[in-house]
Amino acid sequence: MAAPRQLSRHHRTAVILALVLGGSFLLKLHNLGDPALTCYDETFHAIVARNLLDQPFKPTLVENPYLSYDFRDWTANHVWLHKGILPLWLIAGSYSVLGVDPFALRLPSAILGTAAVWLTYLIGRRLLDRRAALVAAVLQAFNPALTMLVHGYWFSDHVDTSLIFCTELGVYFLVRANRTGRWPCVLLAGVAQGLAFLCKYFPA
């Protein structure tokens, strides 16, 4: 009887996790295409990502600087290196598929924000147990601050969402490497942390 009971417990956990992930994604999708862009960060990210469609390896804010500018001023620069390139590439990729609009701007964050909840569960399950992992996943899935990041209401918005995902991915592979001793996991942890560096240099 122990095996069926254990199977049933695992099945319940899988169902609850699926509901948490689905609910988290639907919450993030609500009003995702609101046309009002927030001042500063989200507007800047939207513009630079749009310009990346024309020059993928040259992030620019002011595409054609007719007036003189100070390269140290991130609010009025030509080549824009204030934030990492990876989140902007993701937004540009979304633009290329869905068109340049607020929904396409925020969709990558909605996906990564939900995927980060799944990573939290995987990390918690390996470090503690399934119940603790589910509690952690629920707390992250419905955290208002993280949802506000996805919707661009807090500064650094989509950049921080990408940073959280890539950092958690690195932690997950690091935990797996510690448990299994497998070098591919160590390598993948390094790659994930490198991607986090491409999101936001100093915090990564």
ABEGO torsion letter per residue (X at the ends): XAAAAAAAAAAAAAAAAAAAAAAAAAAAABGAABABBBBEAAAAAAAAAAAAAABAABBBABABBABBBBAABAAABABBAABBAAAAAAAAAAAAAAEBBAAAAAAAAAAAAAAAAAAAAAAAAAABBAAAAAAAAAAAAABAAAAAAAAGABBGEAAAAAAAAAAAAAAAAAAAAAAAGBAAAAAAAAAAAAAAAAABAAAX
